[in-house]
Each structure stands twice: as C-alpha cells, then as structure tokens.
Amino acid sequence: MKNLGNMLKQAQEMQAKVEEMQRKLEELEVDGTAGAGLVTVTMSGKGHLKSVKIDPSLVDPSEIEVLEDLIVAAVNDAKSKIEATLQEKTQEMMGGLSLPPGMKLPF
C-alpha cells in the first residue's frame, strides 16, 4: 500500500508540473522566419499567431502568392519550434519516468 501512496504522490506532483508548464506556455513567444528573414511571425506557446512582419520589398501585387506561401512557412517554422520546446520541457519534467508507448504529455 505504501507503493500506491508514493505513486499517487508522484502523479499529483506531475500534474502540478504539467499545469505550471501550461501556464508558462501562455507566456512563451517564438519567432518563425521564412525567405531569409523577409517574413517573420510571432506565436504564443499555445500556437496562437501574435504578429506578422513583412519586409516592404515583398509588397508587389504580382507576388501575392509568394507572400502567402512565405507566411505559411514562417508560421510552420514557429510552430515546430514550440513543439520542440514542449517536448524538451516534458522530457525534463519527466526526469527519466517512461510512459507507455504512444502516450504523450500534456494530455
């Protein structure tokens, strides 16, 4: 029964850490870039697009499609960085505790 108590305590501690990480994600901001810095987007740790900055040299009506593609690439770059940071922080938080295959945090 002592083991069960320890497991419950560890689960509660892990839940508190997950909640803290989610709060930190709200504050996290990551920049993604495309086109050698011609387009930059800023996203929150929760994946919300916060801003888009476009180099004035790109504003040419005949280049609208290119501009749209660059924005998509920049957003995807920022989102990839958020996912990598989340995975890294989750690994740190887990401290060697392995989860069953296919199970991911946060839930």
DSSP file (Angstrom, degrees, kcal/mol; ACC not computed):
  #  RESIDUE AA STRUCTURE BP1 BP2  ACC     N-H-->O    O-->H-N    N-H-->O    O-->H-N    TCO  KAPPA ALPHA  PHI   PSI    X-CA   Y-CA   Z-CA
    1    1 A M     >        0   0    0      0, 0.0     4,-1.9     0, 0.0     5,-0.1   0.000 360.0 360.0 360.0 -29.4    0.0    0.0    0.0
    2    2 A K  H  >  +     0   0    0      1,-0.2     4,-2.1     2,-0.2     5,-0.2   0.891 360.0  54.2 -62.3 -39.6    3.0    2.3    0.6
    3    3 A N  H  > S+     0   0    0      1,-0.2     4,-2.5     2,-0.2    -1,-0.2   0.896 105.9  52.1 -60.1 -41.8    3.9    2.0   -3.1
    4    4 A L  H  > S+     0   0    0      1,-0.2     4,-2.4     2,-0.2    -1,-0.2   0.896 108.1  51.6 -63.7 -40.4    0.5    3.1   -4.1
    5    5 A G  H  X S+     0   0    0     -4,-1.9     4,-2.2     2,-0.2    -1,-0.2   0.902 110.4  48.4 -62.4 -41.6    0.7    6.2   -1.9
    6    6 A N  H  X S+     0   0    0     -4,-2.1     4,-2.6     2,-0.2    -2,-0.2   0.906 111.1  50.3 -64.5 -42.0    4.1    7.0   -3.4
    7    7 A M  H  X S+     0   0    0     -4,-2.5     4,-2.5     2,-0.2    -2,-0.2   0.904 110.8  49.4 -63.7 -40.9    2.7    6.6   -6.9
    8    8 A L  H  X S+     0   0    0     -4,-2.4     4,-2.3     2,-0.2    -1,-0.2   0.915 111.1  49.5 -64.4 -42.5   -0.3    8.8   -6.1
    9    9 A K  H  X S+     0   0    0     -4,-2.2     4,-2.3     1,-0.2    -2,-0.2   0.916 111.7  48.6 -61.9 -43.8    2.0   11.5   -4.7
   10   10 A Q  H  X S+     0   0    0     -4,-2.6     4,-2.6     1,-0.2    -2,-0.2   0.893 110.1  52.1 -63.8 -40.0    4.2   11.3   -7.8
   11   11 A A  H  X S+     0   0    0     -4,-2.5     4,-2.3     2,-0.2    -1,-0.2   0.901 110.4  48.2 -63.8 -40.5    1.1   11.6  -10.0
   12   12 A Q  H  X S+     0   0    0     -4,-2.3     4,-2.1     2,-0.2    -2,-0.2   0.903 111.9  49.2 -66.4 -40.7    0.0   14.7   -8.1
   13   13 A E  H  X S+     0   0    0     -4,-2.3     4,-2.1     2,-0.2    -2,-0.2   0.907 111.4  49.6 -63.8 -41.2    3.4   16.3   -8.4
   14   14 A M  H  X S+     0   0    0     -4,-2.6     4,-2.5     2,-0.2    -2,-0.2   0.901 109.0  52.0 -65.4 -40.7    3.5   15.5  -12.1
   15   15 A Q  H  X S+     0   0    0     -4,-2.3     4,-2.5     1,-0.2    -1,-0.2   0.913 108.9  50.5 -62.5 -41.5    0.1   17.1  -12.6
   16   16 A A  H  X S+     0   0    0     -4,-2.1     4,-2.2     1,-0.2    -1,-0.2   0.904 110.8  49.4 -61.9 -40.8    1.2   20.2  -10.8
   17   17 A K  H  X S+     0   0    0     -4,-2.1     4,-2.5     2,-0.2    -2,-0.2   0.897 110.1  50.7 -65.7 -39.9    4.3   20.4  -13.1
   18   18 A V  H  X S+     0   0    0     -4,-2.5     4,-2.4     2,-0.2    -2,-0.2   0.921 110.5  49.4 -63.1 -43.7    2.1   20.0  -16.2
   19   19 A E  H  X S+     0   0    0     -4,-2.5     4,-1.8     1,-0.2    -1,-0.2   0.900 111.4  49.1 -62.6 -40.5   -0.2   22.8  -15.0
   20   20 A E  H  X S+     0   0    0     -4,-2.2     4,-2.3     2,-0.2    -1,-0.2   0.904 109.9  51.5 -64.3 -41.7    2.8   25.0  -14.4
   21   21 A M  H  X S+     0   0    0     -4,-2.5     4,-2.1     1,-0.2    -2,-0.2   0.898 107.8  52.4 -63.5 -39.5    4.2   24.2  -17.9
   22   22 A Q  H  X S+     0   0    0     -4,-2.4     4,-1.2     2,-0.2    -1,-0.2   0.888 108.5  50.4 -64.3 -37.5    0.9   25.1  -19.4
   23   23 A R  H  X S+     0   0    0     -4,-1.8     4,-0.9     1,-0.2     3,-0.3   0.913 110.3  49.9 -63.9 -41.7    0.9   28.5  -17.6
   24   24 A K  H >X S+     0   0    0     -4,-2.3     4,-1.5     1,-0.2     3,-0.6   0.854 103.6  59.8 -65.6 -33.7    4.5   29.1  -18.9
   25   25 A L  H 3< S+     0   0    0     -4,-2.1    20,-1.2     1,-0.2    21,-0.4   0.847  97.7  59.9 -62.7 -33.1    3.3   28.2  -22.5
   26   26 A E  H 3< S+     0   0    0     -4,-1.2    -1,-0.2    -3,-0.3    -2,-0.2   0.860 111.1  40.8 -60.6 -34.6    0.9   31.0  -22.3
   27   27 A E  H << S+     0   0    0     -4,-0.9    -1,-0.2    -3,-0.6    -2,-0.2   0.706  93.0 103.7 -87.4 -22.3    3.8   33.4  -21.8
   28   28 A L     <  -     0   0    0     -4,-1.5    17,-1.6    54,-0.0     2,-0.4  -0.370  48.8-171.8 -66.1 135.5    6.2   31.8  -24.3
   29   29 A E  E     -A   44   0A   0     15,-0.2     2,-0.4    16,-0.1    15,-0.2  -0.998   1.4-173.2-128.3 135.8    6.7   33.6  -27.6
   30   30 A V  E     -A   43   0A   0     13,-2.5    13,-2.6    -2,-0.4     2,-0.4  -0.988  14.0-142.5-130.2 136.0    8.6   32.2  -30.5
   31   31 A D  E     -A   42   0A   0     -2,-0.4     2,-0.4    11,-0.2    11,-0.2  -0.798  13.5-167.7 -96.4 139.6    9.5   33.8  -33.8
   32   32 A G  E     -A   41   0A   0      9,-2.5     9,-2.6    -2,-0.4     2,-0.3  -0.959   7.9-164.0-121.4 145.1    9.5   31.9  -37.1
   33   33 A T  E     +A   40   0A   0     -2,-0.4     2,-0.3     7,-0.2     7,-0.2  -0.895  11.2 179.0-129.9 158.5   11.0   33.2  -40.2
   34   34 A A  E  >> +A   39   0A   0      5,-2.0     5,-1.9    -2,-0.3     4,-0.6  -0.971  62.7  35.3-149.0 160.1   10.9   32.4  -44.0
   35   35 A G  T >45S-     0   0    0     -2,-0.3     3,-1.2     1,-0.2    -1,-0.1   0.905 129.9 -58.1  62.6  43.5   12.5   33.9  -47.1
   36   36 A A  T 345S-     0   0    0      1,-0.3    -1,-0.2     2,-0.1    -3,-0.0   0.857 111.0 -43.1  54.1  39.5   15.8   34.7  -45.4
   37   37 A G  T 345S+     0   0    0     -3,-0.3    -1,-0.3     2,-0.3    -2,-0.2   0.493 107.7 120.8  90.0   3.9   14.1   36.9  -42.8
   38   38 A L  T <<5S+     0   0    0     -3,-1.2    17,-3.0    -4,-0.6     2,-0.4   0.798  80.8  34.6 -70.6 -27.0   11.7   38.7  -45.3
   39   39 A V  E   <S+AB  34  54A   0     -5,-1.9    -5,-2.0    15,-0.2     2,-0.4  -0.997  70.4 178.0-129.4 130.8    8.7   37.4  -43.3
   40   40 A T  E     -AB  33  53A   0     13,-2.5    13,-3.3    -2,-0.4     2,-0.3  -0.998   4.1-172.5-132.1 134.7    8.7   36.9  -39.5
   41   41 A V  E     -AB  32  52A   0     -9,-2.6    -9,-2.5    -2,-0.4     2,-0.5  -0.922  12.0-148.4-122.1 152.1    5.8   35.7  -37.4
   42   42 A T  E     -AB  31  51A   0      9,-2.2     8,-4.0    -2,-0.3     9,-1.5  -0.984  19.0-177.3-120.3 130.1    5.5   35.6  -33.6
   43   43 A M  E     -AB  30  49A   0    -13,-2.6   -13,-2.5    -2,-0.5     6,-0.2  -0.907  23.9-119.8-125.2 153.4    3.4   32.9  -32.0
   44   44 A S  E >   -A   29   0A   0      4,-2.5     3,-2.2    -2,-0.3   -15,-0.2  -0.402  37.5-102.6 -80.3 166.6    2.4   32.1  -28.4
   45   45 A G  T 3  S+     0   0    0    -17,-1.6   -19,-0.2   -20,-1.2   -16,-0.1   0.687 123.6  60.1 -63.1 -17.9    3.4   28.8  -26.8
   46   46 A K  T 3  S-     0   0    0    -21,-0.4    -1,-0.3   -18,-0.3   -20,-0.1   0.369 124.1-103.2 -90.8   3.7   -0.2   27.7  -27.4
   47   47 A G  S <  S+     0   0    0     -3,-2.2     2,-0.5     1,-0.3    -2,-0.1   0.638  71.1 146.2  88.2  14.2    0.1   28.2  -31.1
   48   48 A H        -     0   0    0      1,-0.0    -4,-2.5     2,-0.0     2,-0.4  -0.751  51.6-124.1 -87.9 127.7   -1.7   31.5  -31.5
   49   49 A L  E     +B   43   0A   0     -2,-0.5    -6,-0.3    -6,-0.2     3,-0.1  -0.566  32.7 176.5 -69.8 121.7   -0.3   33.7  -34.2
   50   50 A K  E     -     0   0A   0     -8,-4.0     2,-0.3    -2,-0.4    -7,-0.2   0.822  57.4  -5.7 -99.5 -38.2    0.5   37.0  -32.5
   51   51 A S  E     -B   42   0A   0     -9,-1.5    -9,-2.2     2,-0.0     2,-0.4  -0.996  48.2-151.7-156.5 157.4    2.1   39.1  -35.2
   52   52 A V  E     -B   41   0A   0     -2,-0.3     2,-0.5   -11,-0.2   -11,-0.2  -1.000  11.9-167.7-130.5 129.1    3.3   39.0  -38.8
   53   53 A K  E     -B   40   0A   0    -13,-3.3   -13,-2.5    -2,-0.4     2,-0.5  -0.982   5.9-169.7-120.5 126.0    6.1   41.3  -40.1
   54   54 A I  E     -B   39   0A   0     -2,-0.5   -15,-0.2   -15,-0.2   -16,-0.1  -0.953  26.1-120.0-119.5 128.5    6.7   41.6  -43.9
   55   55 A D    >   -     0   0    0    -17,-3.0     3,-2.4    -2,-0.5     4,-0.3  -0.463  25.3-127.5 -62.6 131.7    9.6   43.2  -45.4
   56   56 A P  G >  S+     0   0    0      0, 0.0     3,-1.4     0, 0.0    -1,-0.1   0.749 104.3  72.0 -55.6 -25.2    8.4   46.1  -47.6
   57   57 A S  G 3  S+     0   0    0      1,-0.3    -2,-0.1   -19,-0.0   -19,-0.0   0.685  92.2  59.1 -65.6 -14.8   10.3   44.8  -50.6
   58   58 A L  G <  S+     0   0    0     -3,-2.4     2,-2.0   -20,-0.1    -1,-0.3   0.608  74.8 101.1 -88.0 -12.5    7.8   41.9  -50.8
   59   59 A V    <   +     0   0    0     -3,-1.4    -1,-0.1    -4,-0.3     3,-0.0  -0.519  44.5 130.0 -82.4  84.5    4.7   44.1  -51.3
   60   60 A D    >   -     0   0    0     -2,-2.0     3,-3.0     1,-0.1     4,-0.1  -0.989  58.6-135.8-135.0 122.3    4.3   43.7  -55.0
   61   61 A P  G >  S+     0   0    0      0, 0.0     3,-1.0     0, 0.0    -1,-0.1   0.789 105.5  56.8 -52.1 -30.9    0.8   42.7  -56.3
   62   62 A S  G 3  S+     0   0    0      1,-0.2     3,-0.2     2,-0.1     4,-0.1   0.587 104.7  54.2 -78.0  -7.2    2.3   40.2  -58.7
   63   63 A E  G <>  +     0   0    0     -3,-3.0     4,-2.5     1,-0.1    -1,-0.2   0.166  69.1 114.6-110.2  16.5    4.0   38.4  -55.8
   64   64 A I  H <> S+     0   0    0     -3,-1.0     4,-2.6     1,-0.2     5,-0.2   0.901  76.9  51.0 -56.0 -44.6    0.9   37.9  -53.6
   65   65 A E  H  > S+     0   0    0      1,-0.2     4,-2.3     2,-0.2    -1,-0.2   0.900 110.2  49.2 -62.8 -40.7    1.1   34.1  -53.9
   66   66 A V  H  > S+     0   0    0      2,-0.2     4,-2.4     1,-0.2    -1,-0.2   0.923 110.8  51.3 -62.5 -44.0    4.8   34.0  -52.9
   67   67 A L  H  X S+     0   0    0     -4,-2.5     4,-2.1     1,-0.2    -2,-0.2   0.919 109.5  49.7 -59.7 -45.6    4.0   36.2  -49.9
   68   68 A E  H  X S+     0   0    0     -4,-2.6     4,-2.1     1,-0.2    -1,-0.2   0.915 110.6  49.9 -61.5 -43.0    1.2   33.9  -48.8
   69   69 A D  H  X S+     0   0    0     -4,-2.3     4,-2.3     1,-0.2    -1,-0.2   0.888 109.3  51.9 -63.5 -38.9    3.5   30.9  -49.1
   70   70 A L  H  X S+     0   0    0     -4,-2.4     4,-2.5     2,-0.2    -1,-0.2   0.883 108.0  51.7 -65.5 -38.2    6.2   32.6  -47.0
   71   71 A I  H  X S+     0   0    0     -4,-2.1     4,-2.5     2,-0.2     5,-0.2   0.929 110.2  48.6 -64.0 -44.5    3.7   33.4  -44.3
   72   72 A V  H  X S+     0   0    0     -4,-2.1     4,-2.4     1,-0.2    -2,-0.2   0.921 112.2  49.2 -60.7 -43.8    2.6   29.8  -44.1
   73   73 A A  H  X S+     0   0    0     -4,-2.3     4,-2.0     1,-0.2    -2,-0.2   0.897 111.2  49.4 -63.9 -40.5    6.2   28.7  -44.0
   74   74 A A  H  X S+     0   0    0     -4,-2.5     4,-2.2     2,-0.2    -1,-0.2   0.905 110.9  49.4 -66.4 -41.7    7.1   31.2  -41.2
   75   75 A V  H  X S+     0   0    0     -4,-2.5     4,-2.5     1,-0.2    -2,-0.2   0.925 111.6  49.0 -62.4 -44.4    4.0   30.1  -39.1
   76   76 A N  H  X S+     0   0    0     -4,-2.4     4,-2.2    -5,-0.2    -1,-0.2   0.870 108.8  53.9 -64.0 -36.3    5.0   26.4  -39.5
   77   77 A D  H  X S+     0   0    0     -4,-2.0     4,-1.8     2,-0.2    -2,-0.2   0.934 110.8  45.6 -62.4 -46.6    8.6   27.2  -38.5
   78   78 A A  H  X S+     0   0    0     -4,-2.2     4,-2.0     1,-0.2    -2,-0.2   0.911 112.2  51.3 -63.7 -42.3    7.4   28.9  -35.3
   79   79 A K  H  X S+     0   0    0     -4,-2.5     4,-2.4     1,-0.2    -1,-0.2   0.886 107.6  52.9 -64.3 -38.8    5.0   26.1  -34.5
   80   80 A S  H  X S+     0   0    0     -4,-2.2     4,-2.2     1,-0.2    -1,-0.2   0.894 108.5  50.7 -62.0 -40.0    7.8   23.5  -35.0
   81   81 A K  H  X S+     0   0    0     -4,-1.8     4,-2.3     2,-0.2    -2,-0.2   0.884 109.5  50.7 -66.1 -38.1    9.9   25.4  -32.5
   82   82 A I  H  X S+     0   0    0     -4,-2.0     4,-2.7     2,-0.2    -2,-0.2   0.932 110.7  48.8 -63.5 -45.5    7.1   25.5  -30.0
   83   83 A E  H  X S+     0   0    0     -4,-2.4     4,-2.4     1,-0.2    -2,-0.2   0.892 111.5  49.4 -62.9 -39.9    6.6   21.7  -30.3
   84   84 A A  H  X S+     0   0    0     -4,-2.2     4,-2.3     2,-0.2    -1,-0.2   0.904 112.0  48.3 -65.5 -41.2   10.3   21.1  -29.9
   85   85 A T  H  X S+     0   0    0     -4,-2.3     4,-2.7     2,-0.2     5,-0.2   0.915 111.5  50.1 -64.6 -42.8   10.4   23.2  -26.8
   86   86 A L  H  X S+     0   0    0     -4,-2.7     4,-2.4     1,-0.2    -2,-0.2   0.914 111.0  48.6 -61.6 -43.9    7.4   21.5  -25.4
   87   87 A Q  H  X S+     0   0    0     -4,-2.4     4,-2.2     2,-0.2    -1,-0.2   0.910 112.6  48.8 -63.3 -41.9    8.9   18.1  -26.0
   88   88 A E  H  X S+     0   0    0     -4,-2.3     4,-2.2     2,-0.2    -2,-0.2   0.926 112.7  46.8 -63.6 -45.7   12.2   19.2  -24.4
   89   89 A K  H  X S+     0   0    0     -4,-2.7     4,-2.4     1,-0.2    -1,-0.2   0.868 111.1  52.5 -66.2 -36.3   10.4   20.6  -21.3
   90   90 A T  H  X S+     0   0    0     -4,-2.4     4,-2.3    -5,-0.2    -1,-0.2   0.908 108.7  50.0 -65.4 -41.2    8.3   17.5  -21.0
   91   91 A Q  H  X>S+     0   0    0     -4,-2.2     4,-1.3     2,-0.2     5,-0.5   0.915 111.7  48.5 -62.5 -42.9   11.4   15.3  -21.0
   92   92 A E  H  <5S+     0   0    0     -4,-2.2     3,-0.3     1,-0.2    -2,-0.2   0.919 112.6  48.6 -61.9 -43.5   13.0   17.4  -18.3
   93   93 A M  H  <5S+     0   0    0     -4,-2.4    -2,-0.2     1,-0.2    -1,-0.2   0.874 106.6  55.7 -65.3 -38.2    9.9   17.3  -16.2
   94   94 A M  H ><5S-     0   0    0     -4,-2.3     3,-1.9    -5,-0.2    -1,-0.2   0.789  86.9-160.5 -68.9 -27.6    9.5   13.5  -16.6
   95   95 A G  T 3<5S-     0   0    0     -4,-1.3    -3,-0.1    -3,-0.3     3,-0.1   0.847  72.0 -38.2  51.5  43.0   13.1   13.1  -15.2
   96   96 A G  T 3 <S+     0   0    0     -5,-0.5     2,-0.4     1,-0.3    -1,-0.3   0.304 100.2 136.0  94.9 -10.0   13.5    9.6  -16.5
   97   97 A L    <   -     0   0    0     -3,-1.9     2,-0.4    -6,-0.2    -1,-0.3  -0.595  46.3-145.3 -71.7 123.8   10.0    8.3  -15.9
   98   98 A S        -     0   0    0     -2,-0.4    -1,-0.0    -3,-0.1     0, 0.0  -0.763   6.2-147.9 -97.8 139.6    9.0    6.4  -19.0
   99   99 A L        -     0   0    0     -2,-0.4     3,-0.1     4,-0.1    -5,-0.0  -0.617  33.9 -87.4 -95.5 158.2    5.4    6.5  -20.3
  100  100 A P    >   -     0   0    0      0, 0.0     3,-2.1     0, 0.0    -1,-0.1  -0.305  63.8 -79.1 -59.4 150.3    3.7    3.6  -22.1
  101  101 A P  T 3  S+     0   0    0      0, 0.0     3,-0.1     0, 0.0    -3,-0.0  -0.238 118.2  18.7 -53.8 135.2    4.3    3.7  -25.9
  102  102 A G  T 3  S+     0   0    0      1,-0.3     2,-0.4    -3,-0.1     0, 0.0   0.251  93.0 121.2  89.3 -12.4    2.0    6.1  -27.6
  103  103 A M    <   -     0   0    0     -3,-2.1     2,-0.3    -4,-0.0    -1,-0.3  -0.728  41.0-174.3 -89.2 131.8    1.2    8.1  -24.5
  104  104 A K        -     0   0    0     -2,-0.4     0, 0.0    -3,-0.1     0, 0.0  -0.880  17.1-102.4-125.0 154.7    2.2   11.8  -24.7
  105  105 A L  S    S+     0   0    0     -2,-0.3     2,-0.1     2,-0.1   -15,-0.1  -0.901  93.9  43.5-117.3 153.4    2.2   14.7  -22.3
  106  106 A P              0   0    0      0, 0.0    -1,-0.1     0, 0.0    -2,-0.1   0.691 360.0 360.0 -70.1 155.8    0.5   17.1  -21.8
  107  107 A F              0   0    0     -2,-0.1    -2,-0.1    -4,-0.0    -3,-0.0   0.476 360.0 360.0 -64.7 360.0   -2.7   15.1  -22.2
